[in-house]
Structure formats: structure tokens, C-alpha cells
């Protein structure tokens, strides 16, 4: 069947008739196209449905199976719904029409009359590639096939990369409020390509994540209530402008992830709701077809044509716009029939459970298709429940995502850093509990837009203490997160400690960077990104048990934590130490696995970041220490193991019945600044003296 599908998707359009208001011949919309559409196995529907420029005119195709009539209206016919009636296509519920002598940027809608003869509000095109700028709501003809991409080398390199072992550090952005133009208006896609991509590259992030750019009527929805699912919003320019943004990001080695919303859609009259006078895209059952908390409609996931719409939409952004991945919004609301519902507002599935079986099947099918067609595309779930195996393969019973947001990590760590350090010892498990489940999924650690809006405050103001302590806490927190297993995500503005909550109606507060404490946070995030990317131990083994080891997890009195991160080769080893109270420790000793130098690669208390400047002068020495000697010799502490062992051997009587046994460990003593996280990297060279003595250090 796959060969048949591919053949159908590559059929060529033959010449249309030139008579206005006639359908093209069967080659444009063949019997195979209609069959695959009905089975949700046509993966290039966006090449067939919608409005397409062909041979001196535009071919329109729309799905409205329960309509009595459909026509195309626009400026070209003075919005006269009787001027250009569409023709019903057999056995598909599709309607089609070719209109000659109209072209790109033509505004249009569909005039639909339902089965009872009622004329519905004019509808925008569900497959439209472009739309009018709000508050206008018409779709616009646009030829997206003419854009010339220049990112072949980038895509070839992406195809060779393993996302699980690669560094992934994501900068989450709302395009309308990252920066504004000098007059307060939106930046264009082209201006964003110039400014935003340069900034992301300078800051060392590997990926840019865009909050939804699909056309949406309400600015305040941030794009999460889309109507034009195939149309980059006109707020910032044309579809080609959006393509140039992606192409320019790729030219600079930056991947682009797009927030994608298959969970629901708004019920605005010109949108998908009641498209042909019946529940078409939405589920007919009110319990399954409407979100009471969002006042939005829910897709009918079990209907093949709707499943095909969503699968095609995901593929469209990944294949046509070369996006590197999709962050799928509100997955929990799709999985659970009782999501945010009171008793009496939901009904169990056919097996008596809370799972939305049809949605689960669609998600699995979607991820399978994407992994087959765009193998290195990242599918990331925003999923807040305990649903199992979200980031496990479908063949293993999972949902098939590559990664899942670790919202538990986000909430626990933020709770901890909001706590007075005097009481942090009683909340030690907030930072240690994650390791109980850290390897159950492939996680992204998110500090997202959801945490800095609606009265939740900005990250800097979540931190406990006076101004100095807030900045010290935030610096320690960021280094903790970047050095902890899992991919990273940070919402815009938090990289320079924006003080105000995010407001989608204005630019970020870039003026804050003139102040040293804000510039210090920005400098730290940049250094963290570069250290993370250039240190294999910090990303190669994110999702394996052998990539992480606690070194100190029980010091509740001092609120000190320490752990090892390990790469795939023995010499790639990083030690992370966090002192999470304002009390410094001039000499704090830890047990480590290797003697020799450990280089201090990052210290959040460095003056360049706004700290006090306490530290270890760039390095610390780990040495072997004798803990005990038995049976006859008094224990001693000495770092020169071999010479001590020799002197011990000389002191033992020759007629001793059993040899003396020396118990040793390797210790590293460091200076821990207040409210700081330090990252050390092992030099890769053990002490020569220790290596020479290691063969005999247990028995003398």
C-alpha cells in the first residue's frame, strides 16, 4: 500500500478547462486521493485540499460532507455566494471548483448551506496557507511551492544526530513580545530572522521553540487557540517570510521546534466549529467534544478524516517548513476523558476507564508516521499526568514521543528555591526525589512561559530572599538544571532575570541588561549553554542509569548536594556541587572516584556573574586518604599513601600472623561559596603515585 500512497501523492496536475467555475479533471483529485483521504492515510492532503494556484487560476477543494451546497466567495465576486458554486465529489464529502483569472493574495471564504437550507457564517479554509491579518478573518491564496530552501547541509547533518545523546538547550519564544519594533508594532519574520537567530546563537542555545504561529483570532490566546492550522500568522508577514526565518536559523546551526495544538480549537463562527452545520471536526458527544475550562471544541480523534487532518498538519510543518520538531500542547487533556472535569461532566470509556482510547490511538499513529517520514524530527509531549511510557516506542506499548516535559522537576525545584534556606533541610527530598523516576521517560526539564504569567511571578521573584539572595539562588538554580540529567528549556526573558511577569502585549524588558546583576545572569546562561554543549558528560548519558551518581545527597544540615555526570568514555566525568544556603564552607570534603586535578569549570558565585568571588582558583586536588589500618596499626590521615604504607610496613613486627590491611578512599576538599553551584571536570589524569601504589594498597 505504501507504494500506492506515494504514487498517488506524486500525481501531476493535468491542464484544467479555462471555463470559470468548473472542476479540474480527475488527475487533480483522483479516486485514490479520495480513498486515502477517507482512510487518513493520505499524507499530502495539503497538496490537494485548500486553494492551489494552477494554470492561470485557483483550484479550491474543501470537506463538507453534510452540506447542501458550498460556494467560494471573495472580493473577486463581491462575496456573492451564488457566483461560484462548488461541485460535490463522489464518495468523499469533498467539494471542488476551479476559478480562472484569480491569483496570489486573493481573499476568499466558503459559503456553506447546511442540510436544512440554513446559510452558515462564512468559513475560513481549514487547509488555507495564509490568512488576513486579524480582525479580518478571510483566507488568502498563496503559492508556498516557490520558496527556495538553502538548508540541505543542515538537514543532512541533522539526519546523523542522535537526539538522545546530543545536547539540546531550547529557548522558548513568543514572537509577538520577544522584541517589538521601534514604533511598538510587531517585528516581521525577516527582522526576527536577523535579530532573534543572532541572539539565540550568541547565547549558545541549540534550539529555538516558537509558541504557536498558526493563525489565531485572539492575541491573548498566544496562538494556543488556532483557526488557520496550515497558515503562519499574518501578524509577522507572509508564509515565505516564515520560511526565511526557519532557513536562516538552520544556516546558523539553530534547530526550530514549533508548539503544536491538536487538543482543541476555538468555536469562532468562521472556524472549524459546526463547519457544515454538524459536528464535523469536533466530537458530537458534548462530553468528548467540548472543553468547559477553555470554552473550546475537541477534535473527533476517532474520525478518519479528522485524524488525517491532524496527521497532515503535523507533517506539513515538519516537511514543508523543515521544522526540527513539534512540542505537542496539552497532551494530558487528550489522554484523559475526565481532564479538568467534575463528576457528571464526563463518561468512562467502553472499558470503564478514564483513557480516551481514540486519542491514544491517534497519538500513536501520528508518532509512528512522523518517525517513518521525518526520522530525526523531535516529538515532545507537554504531559502533566502519570500516564506511562509517553516517550517509549509504540512497538513497546508507549505513545511514541521522543521526549516528555518533566513538570514534576519544574514544580519541585521551584518550590525548593522559594523556601527559606533556614528550612530547606526539611525539604531535601524536593531535589532528590526526581531520581526515583528520572529514567522512566526521556525528559526535557522546562522552565516555560506557564510559570511566569497569571500571578505566578517571574523566576527571579520566585527565589527566596533579598535582592542579592534572589540572584544568587537563581544562578545556583540554573547551574543545577543545566548540570542535571535531561534536555533544557528556558522561556525568553528569564535568561536575564526579567523582573516583571511576561506580558504578550509588549517587548521584554531588555533595558535591564544594563544592570550588573541582570547582565551577570545572562552571562551565566550563555556560559552554561556552551559548557553543556562542549562537555560530553553533561549530555551523552542523559537517559541512562550509568550517567548519574549521587556523591552527597544526605547532608540535610548544610543543604549541600553533589553528584557525578558521566560520559560514554571513562575520562569524561563531571562533579556538580550545590551549596543551597547562604553559609559558605571554606573546606568541604567529598568522596570522589578519581585522584588528580578536578578543574573548576563553572562557579555561579564568580564576580562576572554577580557573585562574591569565592572559589577554588580554578581547580582542586583529589587524593587518596587512609581511613583505617588493621589489625595492629593506629589509623592515620595522610595523602601520601605509598610513603605511609612503607613506614607502616617497617613498623609491623616480622612475626605478625596476618598482614595489615589499609582502608582508603579518594577525597576532594573544596571551598563552597554561599548559595552557589560549582561544576568540576576531572582532568583525566590520576596521580602517578596513587596508581603505582594501588596494586598493593589493600594488603601490606
ZIJOTA-V882743 format. One record per residue. N is the residue number from 1. SS is DSSP state (H for helix, E for strand, C for the rest). OMEGA is omega in whole degrees, -180 to 180 (* if undefined). D_FIRST is the distance of its C-alpha to the first C-alpha in whole Angstrom. Layout:
BEGIN
N SS OMEGA D_FIRST
N SS OMEGA D_FIRST
END
This chain:
BEGIN
1 C -176 0
2 H 179 4
3 H 178 5
4 H 180 5
5 H -178 6
6 H -180 9
7 H -179 10
8 H -177 11
9 H -179 12
10 C -180 14
11 C -177 16
12 C 177 19
13 C 176 22
14 C -174 24
15 C 178 28
16 C 168 29
17 C -180 32
18 C -180 35
19 C -179 36
20 C 173 36
21 C 177 34
22 E 176 32
23 C 171 28
24 C 179 26
25 C -170 24
26 C -178 21
27 C 179 19
28 C -180 20
29 C -171 18
30 C 175 16
31 H 179 15
32 H 176 11
33 H -178 13
34 H 179 15
35 H -178 12
36 H 176 10
37 H -178 14
38 H -178 15
39 H -175 12
40 C 178 13
41 C 174 10
42 C -170 11
43 C 173 13
44 C 178 15
45 H -179 17
46 H 171 20
47 H -176 20
48 C -180 19
49 C -177 22
50 E -178 25
51 E -176 28
52 E 176 27
53 E 178 29
54 E 167 28
55 C 173 31
56 C 179 34
57 E -177 33
58 E 174 31
59 E 180 28
60 E 174 27
61 E -179 25
62 E 180 25
63 E 178 24
64 C -169 27
65 C -176 26
66 C 179 29
67 C 173 31
68 C 177 34
69 E 176 34
70 E 175 33
71 E 178 34
72 E 179 34
73 E 179 38
74 E 178 40
75 H -176 43
76 H 176 42
77 H 177 42
78 C 177 45
79 C -180 42
80 C -174 43
81 C 176 40
82 C -174 41
83 C -174 40
84 C 178 37
85 E 179 35
86 C 179 31
87 E 178 29
88 E 178 27
89 C -174 23
90 C 168 22
91 C -177 20
92 C -172 20
93 C -180 23
94 E 175 23
95 E -176 26
96 E 178 26
97 E 171 29
98 E 177 30
99 E -179 34
100 E 169 35
101 C 166 38
102 C -173 37
103 C -175 36
104 C 180 35
105 C 173 37
106 C 177 37
107 E -178 38
108 E 171 36
109 E 175 35
110 E 173 34
111 E -173 36
112 E 173 35
113 E -175 37
114 C -175 36
115 C -180 35
116 C 178 39
117 C -179 40
118 C 177 41
119 E -180 40
120 C 171 39
121 C -179 40
122 C -174 38
123 E 169 35
124 C -176 33
125 C 178 30
126 C -180 27
127 C -178 25
128 C -177 28
129 C -175 29
130 C -178 33
131 E 174 35
132 C 176 39
133 C 179 41
134 C 15 42
135 C 176 44
136 C -168 43
137 C -179 39
138 C 169 37
139 E 179 34
140 E 177 35
141 C 177 33
142 C 179 32
143 C -178 30
144 H -174 28
145 H -174 27
146 H -178 30
147 C -179 31
148 C -180 31
149 C 179 31
150 C -172 33
151 C -177 31
152 H -179 29
153 H 179 32
154 H -178 32
155 H 178 28
156 H 178 28
157 H 178 31
158 H -178 29
159 H -179 26
160 C -172 29
161 C 174 30
162 C -174 30
163 C -176 30
164 C 180 32
165 C -178 35
166 C 172 35
167 C 177 38
168 C 179 37
169 E -166 39
170 E 175 38
171 E -177 40
172 E -170 40
173 E 165 41
174 C -171 41
175 C -176 41
176 C -176 44
177 C 175 46
178 C 169 46
179 C 175 49
180 E 175 50
181 C -177 51
182 C 179 55
183 C 180 55
184 C -180 53
185 C -180 50
186 E 166 47
187 C 176 46
188 C 174 43
189 H -178 40
190 H 178 42
191 H 175 45
192 H 177 43
193 H -178 41
194 H -173 44
195 H -172 46
196 H -178 44
197 H 178 42
198 H -179 45
199 H -180 46
200 H 178 43
201 H 179 43
202 H -177 47
203 H 174 47
204 C 176 44
205 C 179 41
206 C -175 38
207 E 173 36
208 E 176 37
209 E -179 35
210 E 168 36
211 C -163 36
212 C 177 34
213 C 178 34
214 E -175 32
215 E -178 34
216 C -174 37
217 C -170 40
218 C 178 42
219 H -176 43
220 H 176 44
221 H 180 41
222 C -179 40
223 C -176 37
224 C 170 36
225 C -174 35
226 C 172 33
227 C 178 33
228 E -172 31
229 E -180 28
230 E -172 27
231 E 169 30
232 E -173 33
233 C 179 36
234 H 179 38
235 H -173 41
236 H 178 41
237 C -173 40
238 C 173 37
239 H 178 33
240 H 176 34
241 H 177 37
242 H 178 34
243 H 179 32
244 H 176 35
245 H -180 36
246 H -179 33
247 H 180 34
248 H 175 37
249 H 180 37
250 H 178 34
251 H 180 37
252 C 176 39
253 C -178 37
254 C 173 36
255 E -179 33
256 E 177 32
257 E -178 31
258 E 171 31
259 E -174 32
260 E -168 29
261 C 175 30
262 C -173 27
263 C -174 30
264 C 176 31
265 E -177 32
266 C -176 36
267 C 176 37
268 C -171 39
269 C -177 39
270 C -175 37
271 C -174 34
272 C -173 31
273 C 179 33
274 C -168 33
275 C 178 31
276 C -179 31
277 C 178 34
278 C 171 32
279 C -174 31
280 C 177 28
281 C -180 27
282 E 177 29
283 C -177 29
284 C 178 31
285 C -177 33
286 H 179 36
287 H -177 36
288 H -174 33
289 H -177 32
290 E 176 36
291 E -179 37
292 C -177 41
293 C -178 42
294 C -177 40
295 C -179 40
296 E 178 37
297 E 180 34
298 C 180 31
299 E 175 27
300 C -172 26
301 C -178 23
302 C 180 22
303 C -171 21
304 H -178 17
305 H 178 18
306 H 175 21
307 H 178 19
308 H 177 16
309 H -177 20
310 H 179 21
311 H 178 18
312 H -179 18
313 H 177 22
314 H 179 21
315 H -180 19
316 H -178 21
317 H -179 24
318 H -175 23
319 H -177 21
320 H -176 23
321 C 172 27
322 C -180 26
323 C -175 27
324 C 179 28
325 E 177 27
326 E 170 27
327 E -172 30
328 E -173 29
329 C 167 32
330 C -179 33
331 H -180 30
332 H -180 33
333 H 177 33
334 H -172 30
335 H -168 30
336 E -180 33
337 C -178 34
338 C -177 38
339 C 178 37
340 C 179 41
341 C 175 41
342 C 173 45
343 C -178 45
344 C 179 44
345 C 179 42
346 C 177 38
347 C -179 37
348 C 175 36
349 C -174 32
350 C 177 31
351 C 177 33
352 C -177 36
353 C -178 35
354 C -175 35
355 E 173 31
356 C -172 29
357 H -179 26
358 H 179 23
359 H 179 24
360 H 179 24
361 H 179 20
362 H -180 20
363 H 180 21
364 H 179 20
365 H 179 16
366 H -177 18
367 H 177 19
368 H -178 16
369 H -179 14
370 H -180 17
371 H 177 18
372 H -173 15
373 H 179 15
374 C -166 19
375 C -177 20
376 C 175 24
377 C 180 24
378 E 175 26
379 E -171 26
380 E -177 29
381 E 164 30
382 C -172 33
383 C -170 34
384 C -177 37
385 C 178 37
386 C 178 37
387 C -173 33
388 C 166 32
389 C 179 30
390 C -178 29
391 C 174 28
392 C -177 27
393 C 177 23
394 H 179 21
395 H 178 20
396 H -180 24
397 C -179 24
398 C 179 25
399 C 174 24
400 C 176 23
401 C 173 25
402 C -174 27
403 E 175 30
404 E 173 32
405 E 177 36
406 C -178 38
407 H 175 40
408 H 176 43
409 H -178 44
410 H -176 45
411 H -179 47
412 H -178 49
413 H 178 50
414 H 176 51
415 H -178 53
416 H -176 54
417 H 172 55
418 C -175 57
419 C 174 59
420 C 179 63
421 H 178 63
422 H -176 66
423 H -177 63
424 H 178 60
425 H 179 61
426 H -178 61
427 H -177 57
428 C -176 56
429 H 176 53
430 H -180 52
431 H -178 51
432 H -173 50
433 H -176 48
434 H -178 45
435 H 175 45
436 H -178 45
437 C -169 41
438 C -176 40
439 C 176 38
440 C 178 36
441 C 171 34
442 C -167 33
443 E 161 35
444 E 178 36
445 E -173 40
446 E 162 40
447 E -165 44
448 C -180 42
449 H -178 43
450 H -176 43
451 H -175 46
452 H 178 48
453 C 172 48
454 C 175 50
455 C -180 53
456 C 179 52
457 C 177 53
458 C -179 52
459 H -177 52
460 H -179 55
461 H 170 57
462 H -176 55
463 C -178 57
464 C 166 60
465 C 175 64
466 C -174 66
467 H -179 64
468 H -179 65
469 H 178 63
470 H -179 60
471 H 178 59
472 H 178 60
473 H -178 58
474 H 177 55
475 H 180 55
476 H -179 55
477 H -180 52
478 H 180 50
479 H 175 51
480 H -175 50
481 H -178 47
482 H -179 46
483 H -177 47
484 C -180 45
485 C 179 42
486 C 176 39
487 E -169 38
488 E 172 40
489 E 179 40
490 E 179 43
491 E -178 43
492 C -180 45
493 C 180 49
494 H 178 49
495 H 172 49
496 H 174 53
497 C 174 54
498 C -176 54
499 C -178 56
500 C 170 55
501 C 178 52
502 C 177 49
503 C -176 50
504 C -176 47
505 C -180 50
506 C -180 51
507 C 168 51
508 C -177 51
509 C -175 55
510 H 180 55
511 H -178 58
512 H -176 59
513 H 178 58
514 H -179 61
515 C -171 63
516 H -176 63
517 H 178 61
518 H 176 58
519 H 179 58
520 H 177 58
521 H 179 55
522 H 178 53
523 H 180 54
524 H -178 53
525 H 178 50
526 H 180 49
527 H 177 51
528 H 179 49
529 H -178 46
530 H 177 47
531 H 179 48
532 H -178 45
533 H -173 43
534 H -178 45
535 C -176 46
536 H -178 43
537 H -178 45
538 H -180 44
539 C -173 40
540 C -174 39
541 C -180 39
542 C -168 38
543 C 177 36
544 C -178 38
545 H -175 41
546 H 179 43
547 H -176 43
548 E 177 45
549 E 175 49
550 E 172 52
551 E 175 55
552 E -180 57
553 E -175 56
554 E -177 59
555 E -179 61
556 C -179 61
557 C -178 65
558 C -176 64
559 C 176 61
560 E 175 60
561 E 174 56
562 E 178 55
563 E 176 52
564 E 166 50
565 E -174 47
566 E 174 46
567 C -176 43
568 C 175 42
569 C -170 45
570 C -176 48
571 C 179 50
572 C -175 48
573 E -179 50
574 E 176 51
575 E 179 53
576 E 179 53
577 E 180 56
578 E 173 57
579 E -168 60
580 C 166 60
581 C 178 63
582 C -178 66
583 C 177 68
584 C 176 67
585 E -178 68
586 E 179 70
587 E 178 69
588 E -172 66
589 E 179 65
590 E 173 61
591 E -179 60
592 C -175 58
593 C -173 56
594 C 170 58
595 C 177 61
596 E -177 62
597 E 169 61
598 E -175 59
599 E 178 58
600 E -176 58
601 E -180 55
602 E 179 55
603 E -175 58
604 C 177 58
605 C 178 61
606 C -178 62
607 H -179 64
608 H 178 61
609 H -178 59
610 C -179 62
611 C -177 63
612 C -180 67
613 C 175 66
614 C 179 67
615 C -170 65
616 C 179 65
617 C 173 66
618 C -179 62
619 E 174 62
620 E -175 63
621 E 175 64
622 E -177 63
623 E 177 65
624 E -179 66
625 E 177 68
626 E -180 70
627 E -179 70
628 E 178 72
629 E 180 74
630 E 12 75
631 C -164 77
632 C -171 81
633 C 179 80
634 C 179 80
635 C 179 76
636 C 176 76
637 C 179 74
638 C -179 74
639 C 179 71
640 C -170 72
641 H -173 71
642 H -179 72
643 H 177 76
644 H -180 76
645 H 179 75
646 H -179 78
647 H 177 80
648 H -179 79
649 H 180 79
650 H -176 83
651 H -177 84
652 C 178 83
653 C -177 86
654 C -179 85
655 C 177 86
656 C -174 83
657 C -178 81
658 C -177 77
659 C 176 76
660 C 178 75
661 E -178 72
662 E 176 71
663 E -177 68
664 E 167 66
665 E 179 64
666 E -177 63
667 E 176 64
668 E 179 63
669 E -175 65
670 E 171 64
671 E 179 66
672 E 177 64
673 C 178 64
674 C 176 64
675 C -174 61
676 E 172 59
677 E -179 56
678 E 178 57
679 E 178 54
680 E 175 55
681 E 180 53
682 E -177 55
683 C -176 56
684 C -178 55
685 C 173 58
686 C 175 60
687 C 179 64
688 H -178 65
689 H -180 68
690 H 180 66
691 H -178 63
692 H -177 66
693 H -171 68
694 H -177 64
695 H -176 65
696 H -171 68
697 C -179 68
698 C -176 68
699 E -178 71
700 C * 74
END
